[in-house]
Amino acid sequence: MQLSSNQLERFHRDGFLVIEGLFDRDETRRLRARLPALFAEDTPANIREKSSGEVRTAMGLHERDSLYGELVRDARLVEPAEQLSGEPVYVQQVKVNVKSAFSGEVWQWHYDFATHHSEDGVPEPHALNLHVFLDDVTEFNGPLYFIPGSHRHGPAPASLDTVTTSYPLWVVAPEHVAELVERGGIVSATGPAGTALVFGDTLVHASPNNLSPWDRPIFSVIYNPVSNALTRHQRPDHVHHRDTRPVRALHRRQGHGRRGNREPPRPLEAGRA
Ligand SMILES: O=C(O)CCC(=O)C(=O)O
């Protein structure tokens, strides 16, 4: 699947894309059905919320479940990443961030490159983060917030936060966030199950607590161009995979998931928050 020229233009302008209907409800239902068993596994790849102990993020899923193994190779994800990168990509990180009903905690304001560079020695901010909503994401269950255009103002200063949540993250200070929001505003990325997000390594984003009675499972795969591979190996493999061989796109057989004769996915502008 290739992004249209309009989508490419919006990605470069805003730093992200929201693509509604990239996956269908049957596919997201089947992926969701695998989660309880994966979350029940006793593994360091399941990272729990600080307060509730619920799973916050379950990593390395493509090595733990065959359906997720297919998903990281799905052409609907791999091909746009290759198109934007202009070269083959490897699978850097695979996870579901569940943000559980009532107890899913905040993701602080950050951009992914600050962590990728500082922790893993990734040279350039060329990785891409692709999300698939495994259930509906609304204004109530902790959607991602993006600051449009924040990728164009150079990487903001970032510092390591090991206190706020259970997941150490290089975060952007409120005064820098305020400056960026002054220029670009805030967009809340909502949509029905099957919606995809694509965003770059220097886009500043966050998400609030989930106070609603609805879980918010979102699948995320980070693809990094092979020429931009990690140079430091201090974090576990499930956080940044060591296998930097190019991922090969998997095209679905007719009759599985979205059919060839269905409407193409419809790009959407997320609503302003
Ligand atoms: O799942 C979320 O709410 C935030 C995820 C995120 O910040 C990321 O994937 O970089």
The ligand as a Gaussian input file, in Angstrom:
#p B3LYP/6-31G(d) Opt

LIG

0 1
 O       -0.077000       4.751000      23.972000
 C        0.030000       5.931000      24.261000
 O       -0.878000       6.561000      24.783000
 C        1.302000       6.687000      23.983000
 C        2.225000       5.942000      23.097000
 C        3.435000       6.696000      22.728000
 O        3.691000       7.754000      23.217000
 C        4.348000       6.135000      21.753000
 O        4.036000       5.083000      21.156000
 O        5.407000       6.757000      21.539000

